[in-house]
Amino acid sequence: MSDGGTGQAARTKRADALRNKKTLLDAAAAVFIASGVEAPVRDIAAEAGVGTGTIYRHFPTRAELIIAVYRHQVEACAQAGPALLASSPTPHTALARWIDLFVDFLVTKHGLAAVLQPDSSGFDSLHTYFLDTLAPVCAQLIDAAAEAGEVRSGLTAYELMRGVGNLCIGAEHDPRYDARRLVGLLVEGLRRPHDEAPTA
């Protein structure tokens, strides 16, 4: 007797569970970006179109939810780099669009630091994961823009990511400060002047 039907049902159930979890994480990320990591769980549930009990079943504590969103955003940022490079009109445009996603991610990252304050080792390991995952993607975008003659050569991914991060610190608490506009000016300032010859 074949158990193929049972195996297929289990695979479908797993795929549905992964899809549902992704929907929750996308909703939580959107709410955290708009309202901060202390936003009510009911707001996340409303965004996801589920009851609050569903969120607590997946993520019993706020810290677990924030960490899951953090990892989810890192993975989404990593996947977005090559996709943007393939779909954008120029490598510099791809870089600018990717940095915009990176800024969204940083909002959650800053909130995570506060949540994990007592557990510095947990935050340090997540920070290492973030750098190891995203720095190569950023480097690929910078290199492509430099090879196309659009940006100055010699800039490292770490420098750019650190610079963007510094521009975003505390921005959510100061309505007079538009970090995204400053980051846009930074990315625009990476352009190589037309009269500057690219280095070999």
NORGI-V579347 format. One record per pair of residues at least 24 apart in sequence whose ideal C-beta (glycine too) atoms are under 6 Angstrom apart, sorted by the first residue. I is the first residue (numbers start at 0). J is the second residue. D is the distance in whole Angstrom. If there is no record, write none. Layout:
i->(I	I)
j->(J	J)
d->(D	D)
This chain:
i->(22	23	24	24	27	27	28	28	31	32	32	36	36	62	65	65	68	69	69	72	72	73	73	76	76	76	77	77	80	80	84	90	90	90	91	91	93	94	94	95	97	98	102	102	105	105	148	150	150	150	151	152)
j->(47	47	68	71	64	68	68	72	107	103	106	65	110	114	111	114	107	107	111	104	107	129	132	100	104	133	132	136	136	140	143	143	144	147	144	149	140	140	144	186	140	186	179	182	164	167	197	189	190	191	191	198)
d->(5	5	6	4	6	5	5	6	5	5	5	5	3	5	5	5	6	6	5	4	6	5	5	6	6	6	5	5	4	6	6	4	4	5	5	4	6	4	5	5	6	5	6	6	6	5	5	4	6	6	5	5)
